[in-house]
């Protein structure tokens, strides 16, 4: 039992970002690390000195936060937009990470490896064997499949197969791999990772910071001039894995309904495309707002009457949109645009928290939006079920206890 209080063995987490960074992977890792430390476990984190947003202000190389020892690697900081620079950021992080792992790991420790940077597990499994520690992989997304699904020409097919083989080999050599969804686990089983070496622990949201806020008490609705509107919201990253075709088409169809508005909160690679489509199609019913402060998430997530979640079908099983957990924590209903057999679609169907429509089907999306608008009792039922689903299955305490039990028994 690698992290018991009695034997003093450490659990060491690997991820590029950690508290005080507010990116999704950082928040999830911070929750687990602080929870374990609070419960008497010896916890360390090896991360970067930079933030996900590319902030040039480097964090301390070492500090102890809430009982967690944090070792930060000095890296290059070219950011995500220039591919060669991104590779250099990864390489510089790997070099510092290896140094710290050889320094702090001891026999019997447990190494928990997340998937940023990609393919970290291939390098760390070699270190784990040398240092005689257990390795658990915490898979937020399956690389390189996500990249290949978006751009099949980016890497020659031979190297694609080689990278996948190396990744799967590192999982087979590890003690356990934690997927964040059932579809992701099935993908890994299909690729030859034994079921005995796989488990599922879904992501979660912070129910202390994200709670339902009534429309009457939500100051953002007034500040954004949305009072009296039926609000369709998209909150979070507008990334390449998300399908916006249906959303844009639905907005165009529904622009004759003056009381229906589309609100995009956040940023990402496809925000410029959406802004361009708004201008090109003259969509006065579409509005953009920046990411909101962490302490104002309850208000931000409670603005929409219906949240939109999208994922390109070819990406299904390779990642899970984490925005869903915040949405249900805010007691909000959803429409999922994507594969009917996908992770989010199945969760929504099982818990009756919303509606699924196929990717690129803007007409059907528009129909379902009007259905929700004209049937507020159905929308309210989705909202109530969403909050119930969060409390029973996807709240932070449930997942953190599951993580502790997994680390103690593996």
N, C-alpha and C positions, 0 to 999 in steps of 0.2 A: 504494500500500500504506500504509494510514493509520496503522498502529501499529508500523511497523518501527523498530528501534533506530537505524537510520542517519539517517532524516529527522527524528526527534524529534517527529513528530506525536503528539497525545494520543488516548487512548480515554477517553471520559467516560461513565460509567454514571448512569442516572437511576432511582431507586427510593426510596420513602418510608423504607424501613428498611435498615440496614446494620450491620455489626459495631459493637458487641458484642451487638446484638439477635439473638435465637435463633429468630425466625420463619423459616418455610421459605424464603420468597423472599430474606430477608436472608442466610441461610446459603449459598444457591446463589450469590448475587451476590458474597458475601465470598470464596467459593472461587475464582471466576473472577478477581476483581480482584487478590487476593493472588498467585495463580499468575502472572498476566501481569506484575505488578510484580517478582516474584522472577526472572522471565526477562528483565528489562531493559527492559520497556515503560513508557511514561509514562502513568500511570493516575490518573484522578480520579473521585470519586463525589460526586454531589449527592443528599442525603437529608434526612430530618427529624431534629430534635434529640430526638424522642420514640421510645419503643419500642412494639412491637406490642401489648404487654400494657397500654398506657396509663400506664406509669410516669411520675409527675410530675417525676422528676428529669431535667432536661434535660442532654443531652450537650454537649460543647464545640462552639462554632460552627465551629471549624476545628482540625484536627490531622492529622498524618501518621502512618499506621499501617502498618507493614510495607512502607513505600515507596509507599503509596497516599495521595494527597491527598484528604482528606475534608472537604467543605463541607456544613455542616448548616444547614438552614432553620429559623428560629423560626416555629412555627405555633400556632394554637389547639389545644386538647387536649380536645375534648368526647367523643372516643371513638366507638365503633361502634354504641352502643345507641340513640342519639337521631339520627334521620336528618338534621334540619336542622343539628345540630352536626357531623355527619360531613361534610356538604357544606361547611361553613365550614372544617373542617380541611383539606379538599382545596383550597379556594380560597386559603387562606393559604399552603399549600405551593406552589401554582402561582406565586403572586406572587414568593416568594423564589427559587424555581427559575429563573424567567425572568431575574431579576437576576443570579444566578450564571452562567447559561449565556452571557449576553452578556458577562460579565466574563472568563470563562476559555476560551471556545471560540475557536479560530483556524482559518484557512483550511486545509483538508485533514485536520482532525481527524475522528474517528469518534464519533458519539453513539449509545450503546446504551440504548434506552428500554424499561423493563419496564412492566407493566400495573397498577401501583399507584402513584398513583391511576388509576382507569379513564380511558380516552380521553386519556392524556398524549400519545400520539403525534400527535394532531390539533394540539395546540399546538406541540409541538417540531418538527414538520416545517416549520412556518413559520419558526421560528428557524434550522433547518438550512439552508433555502434562503437566508436573509439572510446567514448566516455562512459559507456555502459549505462545509458539512461533510457528511459522509455520515451517514445515519441507518439504524440497524439496530434493528428492533423485536424484543424478546424477550417472546413472548406466553406468560404463565403461565395465563391464562384469557381467554375471549372475552366481553368486556362490550360491549353490554348483554344478550347472549343469555342468560347465566346468570340475570340478574335477571328477565328477561321469562319465562323458563321456570318460575321459581318463583312469580311473581306477574304475570300478564298485565295486570292492571288498574292497576299502579303508575304507568305512564306512558301517555298516549294513543297510539294506534297511529301517528298521523302522526309524533309525536316519536320513536317507536321506529324507524321507517324512516329518519328523518333522522339519528339517532345512528349507526345501522349504516352508512349511506351515508358519513358523515363519517369513521368509523373505517376503512372499506375504502379511501376516497380517500387517507387518510394512509398506508396500507400500499402502495398503488399508487405513490405519490409517493416512497416510501422506496427505499433501495438493496437492502434485504433484510428479510424477516420470518422469524424463527426460531420455529417451532411446537415444542411439546414432545411431540407425538405425530402419528402418521400420520393418524388420524381427524380431528384438528384441522386438519391441512394440507388434507385433502380438503374440509372445511367451507369453508375460505377460498377454495380453488379454485372451489368451487361458487358462491361469492358474487362471483366475478369478479377475484380477485387472481391475476395470472399465475403459473403454476407456476415460471417462471424467477426470480421474486422471492421464492420460498418455499424453505425447507429445514427439516429436522427435526434437532434436537439434544435427546435425551431428558434428563430430570432424572437425578439420581444420589444416592447416599448416601456418607457418609464412612466408608470401609472401615477407617480407622485407629481411629475412635471406636466404630463398630458392628461387632461380631464375634460369632460364635456363642459362647454360654456353655452348658455342659451343665447339665442339671437338678440334678445332684448339687452343682455348684459355685455355683448361683444362690441368693444369700442372700435375694432378694425372695420366692421361693417359700415359704420358711420364715417370713419376717416377715409375709407376708400370709395365712398359714395355709392354703396350697394344696397342701402336700405330699401326694402320693398321689392327686391329682385329675387328671382329663383336662380341660385348661384351654383354653377357647375365648376368644380375646382380641380386643378392638378397641382399637387404640392411636391416639391423636392427636385431631384435631378432630372433634367430633360436630356437624357443621354442617348447614345447611339443604339442601345438595345431596346429602346422604347419606340412603339409605333404611334405616330401622330397623324397619319393620313386620315383615319376615321374621325379624329377629333376636329381637324380643320374642316373636313367636309360637313360634319354635323353643325359646326358653328355657322357655316355658310347657309345651310338649309334653314337653321333656326333664327337667322338674323331678322326675319320678319316678326318674330315674337319679341317684342320690345322689353318684356319683363324677364327674359332669359339671358343671362350673361355667363361668359366663360372667363375664369380667373386662373392665371398661371403664377404660382408663387415659387421662386427659386431661380435656378440657372442651369447651365450645362451646354453640351456640344450642339444641341439642336435648338437652343433658344433663338439664335439668329435666324434659322429657317422659319420658326414660328412667327417671329416678328415680321419677316419678309412676306409670309403668306397673309398676315393680317393686313399689311399695306396693299399688297397686290389685289386681294379680294375685297378690300374696303370693309373689313369686319369691325364695325364700331362696337360690337358686342363682346370683343375680346380685350382683356386687360392683363397687364404684367406688373408684378410686384416682386421686390427682392426677397431673399431669404430673411426670415424673421429671427429675432433674438431667441435664444434657447428658452429663456424664461417666459416668452410670449407664445410658445408653441400651442398651448391650449386654445388661445384665441384664434391663432392662424389656422389650425386644423379644424376648428369649429365654424369657420366662415362658410364653407360650401354646404349647400343642402345635399349635394351628391358629389362624391370624390371620383375622379377617373384614375384608373391604374392601367397601364399598358405594358405589354411585353411582346416582342416579335416572336411568332411561333417557333422559328428556327432556334431561338435562344432558350426555349423552355427546358427546364431541368439543369441548365448550366448556371443559372442564378435565380434568385427569388426576390422580387421587388420588396425591399424592406419597409417602404412607405405604408404598406398595408397594416402593419402592427400599430403605428401611430394613429392611423385612421380609425381603427376599431377601438383604440384606447380613448379617443375623443368621442366615441359613441356616434360615429358617422356611417352613413350608408355608402356603398360603392358600386360602380360599374367597371367590370374588368374587360379590357379589350385584348383578346388573345385566344390561345388554345383552350377549348372547352375542357380538355383533359389535363390542363396544366395545374400547377401547385396552388396558385391563388384561386383559380376557378373552382377547384375541388373543395378548398377550405370554405369558400363562399357558399357553395351548394350545400355542403354538410351542415353549416351553421345558419343558412338562410340570411346572409348579411348583405346580399346585393344581387346584381344581375351580370351575366356574361354576354358579350357580343363578339362576333368574329373580327379578326384584324381586318383593317381596310374597309369595313362596312359602315360608312358614315351614315347611310340612310337608316339602318337598323339602330344605330346609336342615337340618332335624333328621335326615332320613335320611342325608344326606351326612356330617354330624358323627358319627353312629354308625358309618358305614362306616369313617371314618378311625380312630375309636377301636378298632374291632374288627379293623382291618387295619393294624397299626403298621408293617409293612414297606412298605405303599403310602405311608403318611405320611412315612416316612423317605426314600423315593425322591423325593417332592416336595421335601423339605428339601434333599437333596443337589443336585437340579437347580436349586433356587433359588439356592444359593450359587455353583454353576457359572455360572448365568446372570448373576449380579451381577459376577463376576470377568471374564467375557468381554465383557459388553455395557454394564453400567450402573455400573461403578466410576468413581470420581472422576477418576482419571488419564486414562482414555480420553476422557471428556467434556471435560475441560479442554484437552487437546491438540486436540480437535475445535474447541473454541471459538477457540483461538489461531489455528488454520489458517484458520478462517472469517473472522476479523477481518483476517488478513494478506492474504487473496486476494480479498476482496470490494471 
